[in-house]
Amino acid sequence: MSKSRMEYSWTSLSRYSPDMVNSNQEILQVTDSSIDLGNLLNFILDKKKVDTNLSIAPECKINAGDPKPLVKIINYLINYLKKITKETINISLNTQTSGCLLCFIVSTDLKQLPPLSDNLNEALKEYFAAMRVVFEEGKYAQIILIFCEGQVPNSVVIEV
């Protein structure tokens, strides 16, 4: 099967599940205008009680203000992935020279992915981040959040 690419430009987040945002304020507190993505991810997964394989690089931080919208984005993505697989969600968080990479991957037998909120990219811009979705029909789906320091990516590439 050949891969084709489609580019999407998204505008603003309109629909996501806010079920955890106001709990456990000490994890969500921001110090020095940075968010420790590893702590934030552990906090979210702890509250959701979701089956995951998790690999977190230490000291993966992003410069940002309020972490609550990011909690909502990650929660939305986890809920989305739970709908398309019955298997464990594999999550990795890695540091790069230009920022951090948060990757979610699941096996799926779907022939087509359901649409993601067409507003995620704009919401991610607050965190100097963009999203990439890779999907191979009947095999796997991967969602990658790319956090860049001081640079806002402006489009998302979806490979199918």
PyMOL CGO cylinders between C-alpha atoms (Angstrom):
from pymol import cmd
from pymol.cgo import CYLINDER

trace = [
    CYLINDER, 0.00, 0.00, 0.00, 1.43, 3.36, -0.94, 0.3, 1, 1, 1, 1, 1, 1,
    CYLINDER, 1.43, 3.36, -0.94, 1.48, 6.24, 1.50, 0.3, 1, 1, 1, 1, 1, 1,
    CYLINDER, 1.48, 6.24, 1.50, -0.18, 9.51, 0.67, 0.3, 1, 1, 1, 1, 1, 1,
    CYLINDER, -0.18, 9.51, 0.67, 0.10, 12.76, 2.60, 0.3, 1, 1, 1, 1, 1, 1,
    CYLINDER, 0.10, 12.76, 2.60, -2.60, 15.23, 3.45, 0.3, 1, 1, 1, 1, 1, 1,
    CYLINDER, -2.60, 15.23, 3.45, -1.88, 18.55, 5.16, 0.3, 1, 1, 1, 1, 1, 1,
    CYLINDER, -1.88, 18.55, 5.16, -4.33, 20.12, 7.55, 0.3, 1, 1, 1, 1, 1, 1,
    CYLINDER, -4.33, 20.12, 7.55, -4.37, 23.58, 9.05, 0.3, 1, 1, 1, 1, 1, 1,
    CYLINDER, -4.37, 23.58, 9.05, -6.47, 23.68, 12.21, 0.3, 1, 1, 1, 1, 1, 1,
    CYLINDER, -6.47, 23.68, 12.21, -7.99, 26.64, 13.99, 0.3, 1, 1, 1, 1, 1, 1,
    CYLINDER, -7.99, 26.64, 13.99, -9.15, 26.25, 17.63, 0.3, 1, 1, 1, 1, 1, 1,
    CYLINDER, -9.15, 26.25, 17.63, -10.00, 23.51, 20.10, 0.3, 1, 1, 1, 1, 1, 1,
    CYLINDER, -10.00, 23.51, 20.10, -13.73, 23.27, 20.54, 0.3, 1, 1, 1, 1, 1, 1,
    CYLINDER, -13.73, 23.27, 20.54, -14.41, 19.81, 21.89, 0.3, 1, 1, 1, 1, 1, 1,
    CYLINDER, -14.41, 19.81, 21.89, -12.46, 17.80, 24.44, 0.3, 1, 1, 1, 1, 1, 1,
    CYLINDER, -12.46, 17.80, 24.44, -13.11, 16.08, 27.73, 0.3, 1, 1, 1, 1, 1, 1,
    CYLINDER, -13.11, 16.08, 27.73, -12.25, 18.27, 30.75, 0.3, 1, 1, 1, 1, 1, 1,
    CYLINDER, -12.25, 18.27, 30.75, -12.87, 15.58, 33.37, 0.3, 1, 1, 1, 1, 1, 1,
    CYLINDER, -12.87, 15.58, 33.37, -9.54, 15.91, 35.23, 0.3, 1, 1, 1, 1, 1, 1,
    CYLINDER, -9.54, 15.91, 35.23, -8.41, 19.47, 34.86, 0.3, 1, 1, 1, 1, 1, 1,
    CYLINDER, -8.41, 19.47, 34.86, -9.29, 20.85, 38.29, 0.3, 1, 1, 1, 1, 1, 1,
    CYLINDER, -9.29, 20.85, 38.29, -8.05, 17.93, 40.40, 0.3, 1, 1, 1, 1, 1, 1,
    CYLINDER, -8.05, 17.93, 40.40, -4.70, 17.73, 42.22, 0.3, 1, 1, 1, 1, 1, 1,
    CYLINDER, -4.70, 17.73, 42.22, -3.59, 21.32, 41.86, 0.3, 1, 1, 1, 1, 1, 1,
    CYLINDER, -3.59, 21.32, 41.86, -0.02, 20.75, 43.06, 0.3, 1, 1, 1, 1, 1, 1,
    CYLINDER, -0.02, 20.75, 43.06, 0.87, 18.66, 39.98, 0.3, 1, 1, 1, 1, 1, 1,
    CYLINDER, 0.87, 18.66, 39.98, -0.64, 21.29, 37.71, 0.3, 1, 1, 1, 1, 1, 1,
    CYLINDER, -0.64, 21.29, 37.71, 1.15, 24.22, 39.30, 0.3, 1, 1, 1, 1, 1, 1,
    CYLINDER, 1.15, 24.22, 39.30, 3.64, 25.87, 37.00, 0.3, 1, 1, 1, 1, 1, 1,
    CYLINDER, 3.64, 25.87, 37.00, 7.05, 26.83, 38.28, 0.3, 1, 1, 1, 1, 1, 1,
    CYLINDER, 7.05, 26.83, 38.28, 9.38, 29.13, 36.36, 0.3, 1, 1, 1, 1, 1, 1,
    CYLINDER, 9.38, 29.13, 36.36, 6.96, 29.15, 33.40, 0.3, 1, 1, 1, 1, 1, 1,
    CYLINDER, 6.96, 29.15, 33.40, 7.79, 25.55, 32.53, 0.3, 1, 1, 1, 1, 1, 1,
    CYLINDER, 7.79, 25.55, 32.53, 5.78, 22.34, 32.52, 0.3, 1, 1, 1, 1, 1, 1,
    CYLINDER, 5.78, 22.34, 32.52, 7.44, 19.00, 33.27, 0.3, 1, 1, 1, 1, 1, 1,
    CYLINDER, 7.44, 19.00, 33.27, 5.78, 16.79, 30.65, 0.3, 1, 1, 1, 1, 1, 1,
    CYLINDER, 5.78, 16.79, 30.65, 6.79, 13.58, 32.43, 0.3, 1, 1, 1, 1, 1, 1,
    CYLINDER, 6.79, 13.58, 32.43, 5.10, 14.62, 35.68, 0.3, 1, 1, 1, 1, 1, 1,
    CYLINDER, 5.10, 14.62, 35.68, 2.07, 15.88, 33.78, 0.3, 1, 1, 1, 1, 1, 1,
    CYLINDER, 2.07, 15.88, 33.78, 1.77, 12.63, 31.82, 0.3, 1, 1, 1, 1, 1, 1,
    CYLINDER, 1.77, 12.63, 31.82, 2.10, 10.52, 34.98, 0.3, 1, 1, 1, 1, 1, 1,
    CYLINDER, 2.10, 10.52, 34.98, -0.57, 12.66, 36.65, 0.3, 1, 1, 1, 1, 1, 1,
    CYLINDER, -0.57, 12.66, 36.65, -3.01, 12.20, 33.75, 0.3, 1, 1, 1, 1, 1, 1,
    CYLINDER, -3.01, 12.20, 33.75, -2.43, 8.45, 33.45, 0.3, 1, 1, 1, 1, 1, 1,
    CYLINDER, -2.43, 8.45, 33.45, -2.73, 8.02, 37.21, 0.3, 1, 1, 1, 1, 1, 1,
    CYLINDER, -2.73, 8.02, 37.21, -6.14, 9.69, 37.20, 0.3, 1, 1, 1, 1, 1, 1,
    CYLINDER, -6.14, 9.69, 37.20, -7.41, 7.88, 34.10, 0.3, 1, 1, 1, 1, 1, 1,
    CYLINDER, -7.41, 7.88, 34.10, -6.32, 4.38, 35.18, 0.3, 1, 1, 1, 1, 1, 1,
    CYLINDER, -6.32, 4.38, 35.18, -5.61, 3.48, 31.55, 0.3, 1, 1, 1, 1, 1, 1,
    CYLINDER, -5.61, 3.48, 31.55, -3.53, 0.46, 30.46, 0.3, 1, 1, 1, 1, 1, 1,
    CYLINDER, -3.53, 0.46, 30.46, -0.27, 1.80, 29.00, 0.3, 1, 1, 1, 1, 1, 1,
    CYLINDER, -0.27, 1.80, 29.00, 3.33, 0.94, 28.30, 0.3, 1, 1, 1, 1, 1, 1,
    CYLINDER, 3.33, 0.94, 28.30, 5.16, 4.09, 29.26, 0.3, 1, 1, 1, 1, 1, 1,
    CYLINDER, 5.16, 4.09, 29.26, 8.67, 5.35, 28.55, 0.3, 1, 1, 1, 1, 1, 1,
    CYLINDER, 8.67, 5.35, 28.55, 9.53, 8.81, 29.88, 0.3, 1, 1, 1, 1, 1, 1,
    CYLINDER, 9.53, 8.81, 29.88, 12.80, 10.67, 29.40, 0.3, 1, 1, 1, 1, 1, 1,
    CYLINDER, 12.80, 10.67, 29.40, 13.82, 12.65, 32.49, 0.3, 1, 1, 1, 1, 1, 1,
    CYLINDER, 13.82, 12.65, 32.49, 13.79, 16.45, 32.51, 0.3, 1, 1, 1, 1, 1, 1,
    CYLINDER, 13.79, 16.45, 32.51, 11.49, 16.86, 29.52, 0.3, 1, 1, 1, 1, 1, 1,
    CYLINDER, 11.49, 16.86, 29.52, 10.11, 20.34, 30.10, 0.3, 1, 1, 1, 1, 1, 1,
    CYLINDER, 10.11, 20.34, 30.10, 8.43, 22.92, 27.92, 0.3, 1, 1, 1, 1, 1, 1,
    CYLINDER, 8.43, 22.92, 27.92, 8.18, 26.66, 28.46, 0.3, 1, 1, 1, 1, 1, 1,
    CYLINDER, 8.18, 26.66, 28.46, 4.50, 27.40, 28.86, 0.3, 1, 1, 1, 1, 1, 1,
    CYLINDER, 4.50, 27.40, 28.86, 2.02, 29.00, 31.18, 0.3, 1, 1, 1, 1, 1, 1,
    CYLINDER, 2.02, 29.00, 31.18, -1.17, 27.21, 32.11, 0.3, 1, 1, 1, 1, 1, 1,
    CYLINDER, -1.17, 27.21, 32.11, -0.96, 23.39, 31.84, 0.3, 1, 1, 1, 1, 1, 1,
    CYLINDER, -0.96, 23.39, 31.84, -4.75, 22.88, 32.01, 0.3, 1, 1, 1, 1, 1, 1,
    CYLINDER, -4.75, 22.88, 32.01, -5.40, 23.11, 28.24, 0.3, 1, 1, 1, 1, 1, 1,
    CYLINDER, -5.40, 23.11, 28.24, -2.55, 20.65, 27.66, 0.3, 1, 1, 1, 1, 1, 1,
    CYLINDER, -2.55, 20.65, 27.66, -4.10, 18.23, 30.16, 0.3, 1, 1, 1, 1, 1, 1,
    CYLINDER, -4.10, 18.23, 30.16, -7.34, 18.48, 28.15, 0.3, 1, 1, 1, 1, 1, 1,
    CYLINDER, -7.34, 18.48, 28.15, -5.50, 17.85, 24.87, 0.3, 1, 1, 1, 1, 1, 1,
    CYLINDER, -5.50, 17.85, 24.87, -3.66, 14.78, 26.17, 0.3, 1, 1, 1, 1, 1, 1,
    CYLINDER, -3.66, 14.78, 26.17, -6.85, 13.49, 27.80, 0.3, 1, 1, 1, 1, 1, 1,
    CYLINDER, -6.85, 13.49, 27.80, -8.71, 13.94, 24.50, 0.3, 1, 1, 1, 1, 1, 1,
    CYLINDER, -8.71, 13.94, 24.50, -6.00, 12.00, 22.61, 0.3, 1, 1, 1, 1, 1, 1,
    CYLINDER, -6.00, 12.00, 22.61, -6.01, 9.13, 25.12, 0.3, 1, 1, 1, 1, 1, 1,
    CYLINDER, -6.01, 9.13, 25.12, -9.81, 8.89, 24.94, 0.3, 1, 1, 1, 1, 1, 1,
    CYLINDER, -9.81, 8.89, 24.94, -9.59, 8.92, 21.13, 0.3, 1, 1, 1, 1, 1, 1,
    CYLINDER, -9.59, 8.92, 21.13, -7.03, 6.10, 21.12, 0.3, 1, 1, 1, 1, 1, 1,
    CYLINDER, -7.03, 6.10, 21.12, -9.06, 4.03, 23.59, 0.3, 1, 1, 1, 1, 1, 1,
    CYLINDER, -9.06, 4.03, 23.59, -11.93, 4.14, 21.07, 0.3, 1, 1, 1, 1, 1, 1,
    CYLINDER, -11.93, 4.14, 21.07, -9.83, 2.72, 18.22, 0.3, 1, 1, 1, 1, 1, 1,
    CYLINDER, -9.83, 2.72, 18.22, -8.05, -0.13, 20.02, 0.3, 1, 1, 1, 1, 1, 1,
    CYLINDER, -8.05, -0.13, 20.02, -8.64, -2.86, 22.56, 0.3, 1, 1, 1, 1, 1, 1,
    CYLINDER, -8.64, -2.86, 22.56, -4.91, -3.15, 23.18, 0.3, 1, 1, 1, 1, 1, 1,
    CYLINDER, -4.91, -3.15, 23.18, -2.49, -1.30, 25.44, 0.3, 1, 1, 1, 1, 1, 1,
    CYLINDER, -2.49, -1.30, 25.44, -1.60, 2.29, 24.52, 0.3, 1, 1, 1, 1, 1, 1,
    CYLINDER, -1.60, 2.29, 24.52, 2.17, 2.72, 24.09, 0.3, 1, 1, 1, 1, 1, 1,
    CYLINDER, 2.17, 2.72, 24.09, 3.41, 6.16, 25.11, 0.3, 1, 1, 1, 1, 1, 1,
    CYLINDER, 3.41, 6.16, 25.11, 6.92, 7.56, 24.91, 0.3, 1, 1, 1, 1, 1, 1,
    CYLINDER, 6.92, 7.56, 24.91, 8.26, 10.96, 25.86, 0.3, 1, 1, 1, 1, 1, 1,
    CYLINDER, 8.26, 10.96, 25.86, 11.69, 11.93, 24.55, 0.3, 1, 1, 1, 1, 1, 1,
    CYLINDER, 11.69, 11.93, 24.55, 13.85, 15.01, 24.63, 0.3, 1, 1, 1, 1, 1, 1,
    CYLINDER, 13.85, 15.01, 24.63, 15.35, 16.42, 21.45, 0.3, 1, 1, 1, 1, 1, 1,
    CYLINDER, 15.35, 16.42, 21.45, 17.74, 19.26, 20.85, 0.3, 1, 1, 1, 1, 1, 1,
    CYLINDER, 17.74, 19.26, 20.85, 14.87, 21.52, 19.81, 0.3, 1, 1, 1, 1, 1, 1,
    CYLINDER, 14.87, 21.52, 19.81, 12.26, 20.38, 22.34, 0.3, 1, 1, 1, 1, 1, 1,
    CYLINDER, 12.26, 20.38, 22.34, 10.26, 17.27, 23.28, 0.3, 1, 1, 1, 1, 1, 1,
    CYLINDER, 10.26, 17.27, 23.28, 8.50, 14.50, 21.40, 0.3, 1, 1, 1, 1, 1, 1,
    CYLINDER, 8.50, 14.50, 21.40, 5.41, 12.80, 22.87, 0.3, 1, 1, 1, 1, 1, 1,
    CYLINDER, 5.41, 12.80, 22.87, 4.34, 9.73, 20.93, 0.3, 1, 1, 1, 1, 1, 1,
    CYLINDER, 4.34, 9.73, 20.93, 1.21, 7.59, 21.32, 0.3, 1, 1, 1, 1, 1, 1,
    CYLINDER, 1.21, 7.59, 21.32, 0.93, 4.36, 19.31, 0.3, 1, 1, 1, 1, 1, 1,
    CYLINDER, 0.93, 4.36, 19.31, -1.75, 1.66, 19.26, 0.3, 1, 1, 1, 1, 1, 1,
    CYLINDER, -1.75, 1.66, 19.26, -2.52, -1.37, 17.18, 0.3, 1, 1, 1, 1, 1, 1,
    CYLINDER, -2.52, -1.37, 17.18, -5.85, -1.20, 15.40, 0.3, 1, 1, 1, 1, 1, 1,
    CYLINDER, -5.85, -1.20, 15.40, -7.80, -3.21, 12.87, 0.3, 1, 1, 1, 1, 1, 1,
    CYLINDER, -7.80, -3.21, 12.87, -9.62, -0.16, 11.50, 0.3, 1, 1, 1, 1, 1, 1,
    CYLINDER, -9.62, -0.16, 11.50, -9.64, 0.56, 7.79, 0.3, 1, 1, 1, 1, 1, 1,
    CYLINDER, -9.64, 0.56, 7.79, -10.05, 4.30, 8.39, 0.3, 1, 1, 1, 1, 1, 1,
    CYLINDER, -10.05, 4.30, 8.39, -9.43, 6.52, 11.40, 0.3, 1, 1, 1, 1, 1, 1,
    CYLINDER, -9.43, 6.52, 11.40, -12.33, 8.50, 12.82, 0.3, 1, 1, 1, 1, 1, 1,
    CYLINDER, -12.33, 8.50, 12.82, -11.72, 12.23, 12.51, 0.3, 1, 1, 1, 1, 1, 1,
    CYLINDER, -11.72, 12.23, 12.51, -9.82, 14.05, 15.23, 0.3, 1, 1, 1, 1, 1, 1,
    CYLINDER, -9.82, 14.05, 15.23, -11.01, 17.41, 16.44, 0.3, 1, 1, 1, 1, 1, 1,
    CYLINDER, -11.01, 17.41, 16.44, -10.14, 19.83, 13.69, 0.3, 1, 1, 1, 1, 1, 1,
    CYLINDER, -10.14, 19.83, 13.69, -9.05, 22.36, 16.30, 0.3, 1, 1, 1, 1, 1, 1,
    CYLINDER, -9.05, 22.36, 16.30, -6.17, 20.58, 18.03, 0.3, 1, 1, 1, 1, 1, 1,
    CYLINDER, -6.17, 20.58, 18.03, -3.34, 22.27, 16.16, 0.3, 1, 1, 1, 1, 1, 1,
    CYLINDER, -3.34, 22.27, 16.16, -4.39, 25.78, 17.21, 0.3, 1, 1, 1, 1, 1, 1,
    CYLINDER, -4.39, 25.78, 17.21, -4.63, 24.66, 20.84, 0.3, 1, 1, 1, 1, 1, 1,
    CYLINDER, -4.63, 24.66, 20.84, -1.17, 23.10, 20.60, 0.3, 1, 1, 1, 1, 1, 1,
    CYLINDER, -1.17, 23.10, 20.60, 0.33, 26.37, 19.34, 0.3, 1, 1, 1, 1, 1, 1,
    CYLINDER, 0.33, 26.37, 19.34, 0.06, 27.77, 22.88, 0.3, 1, 1, 1, 1, 1, 1,
    CYLINDER, 0.06, 27.77, 22.88, 2.73, 25.17, 23.75, 0.3, 1, 1, 1, 1, 1, 1,
    CYLINDER, 2.73, 25.17, 23.75, 4.80, 25.68, 20.57, 0.3, 1, 1, 1, 1, 1, 1,
    CYLINDER, 4.80, 25.68, 20.57, 3.65, 22.25, 19.43, 0.3, 1, 1, 1, 1, 1, 1,
    CYLINDER, 3.65, 22.25, 19.43, 2.20, 20.50, 16.42, 0.3, 1, 1, 1, 1, 1, 1,
    CYLINDER, 2.20, 20.50, 16.42, 0.70, 17.09, 15.85, 0.3, 1, 1, 1, 1, 1, 1,
    CYLINDER, 0.70, 17.09, 15.85, 1.52, 14.39, 13.33, 0.3, 1, 1, 1, 1, 1, 1,
    CYLINDER, 1.52, 14.39, 13.33, -0.75, 11.37, 12.75, 0.3, 1, 1, 1, 1, 1, 1,
    CYLINDER, -0.75, 11.37, 12.75, 0.56, 8.23, 11.07, 0.3, 1, 1, 1, 1, 1, 1,
    CYLINDER, 0.56, 8.23, 11.07, -1.89, 5.45, 10.22, 0.3, 1, 1, 1, 1, 1, 1,
    CYLINDER, -1.89, 5.45, 10.22, -1.43, 2.13, 8.48, 0.3, 1, 1, 1, 1, 1, 1,
    CYLINDER, -1.43, 2.13, 8.48, -4.77, 0.53, 7.69, 0.3, 1, 1, 1, 1, 1, 1,
    CYLINDER, -4.77, 0.53, 7.69, -5.50, -2.54, 9.80, 0.3, 1, 1, 1, 1, 1, 1,
    CYLINDER, -5.50, -2.54, 9.80, -2.17, -2.29, 11.65, 0.3, 1, 1, 1, 1, 1, 1,
    CYLINDER, -2.17, -2.29, 11.65, -1.50, 0.78, 13.77, 0.3, 1, 1, 1, 1, 1, 1,
    CYLINDER, -1.50, 0.78, 13.77, -2.18, 4.43, 14.48, 0.3, 1, 1, 1, 1, 1, 1,
    CYLINDER, -2.18, 4.43, 14.48, 0.41, 6.81, 15.85, 0.3, 1, 1, 1, 1, 1, 1,
    CYLINDER, 0.41, 6.81, 15.85, -0.09, 10.34, 17.17, 0.3, 1, 1, 1, 1, 1, 1,
    CYLINDER, -0.09, 10.34, 17.17, 3.04, 12.40, 17.70, 0.3, 1, 1, 1, 1, 1, 1,
    CYLINDER, 3.04, 12.40, 17.70, 3.10, 15.73, 19.52, 0.3, 1, 1, 1, 1, 1, 1,
    CYLINDER, 3.10, 15.73, 19.52, 6.17, 17.76, 18.66, 0.3, 1, 1, 1, 1, 1, 1,
    CYLINDER, 6.17, 17.76, 18.66, 7.06, 20.51, 21.13, 0.3, 1, 1, 1, 1, 1, 1,
    CYLINDER, 7.06, 20.51, 21.13, 9.52, 23.04, 19.70, 0.3, 1, 1, 1, 1, 1, 1,
    CYLINDER, 9.52, 23.04, 19.70, 11.23, 25.73, 21.76, 0.3, 1, 1, 1, 1, 1, 1,
    CYLINDER, 11.23, 25.73, 21.76, 10.01, 29.16, 20.68, 0.3, 1, 1, 1, 1, 1, 1,
    CYLINDER, 10.01, 29.16, 20.68, 8.82, 28.06, 17.25, 0.3, 1, 1, 1, 1, 1, 1,
    CYLINDER, 8.82, 28.06, 17.25, 5.20, 27.36, 16.35, 0.3, 1, 1, 1, 1, 1, 1,
    CYLINDER, 5.20, 27.36, 16.35, 4.73, 24.77, 13.61, 0.3, 1, 1, 1, 1, 1, 1,
    CYLINDER, 4.73, 24.77, 13.61, 1.82, 25.78, 11.34, 0.3, 1, 1, 1, 1, 1, 1,
    CYLINDER, 1.82, 25.78, 11.34, 0.54, 22.56, 9.77, 0.3, 1, 1, 1, 1, 1, 1,
    CYLINDER, 0.54, 22.56, 9.77, 0.00, 18.91, 10.49, 0.3, 1, 1, 1, 1, 1, 1,
    CYLINDER, 0.00, 18.91, 10.49, 0.96, 16.06, 8.18, 0.3, 1, 1, 1, 1, 1, 1,
    CYLINDER, 0.96, 16.06, 8.18, -1.22, 12.98, 8.22, 0.3, 1, 1, 1, 1, 1, 1,
    CYLINDER, -1.22, 12.98, 8.22, 0.22, 9.90, 6.57, 0.3, 1, 1, 1, 1, 1, 1,
    CYLINDER, 0.22, 9.90, 6.57, -2.08, 7.09, 5.51, 0.3, 1, 1, 1, 1, 1, 1,
]
cmd.load_cgo(trace, "trace")
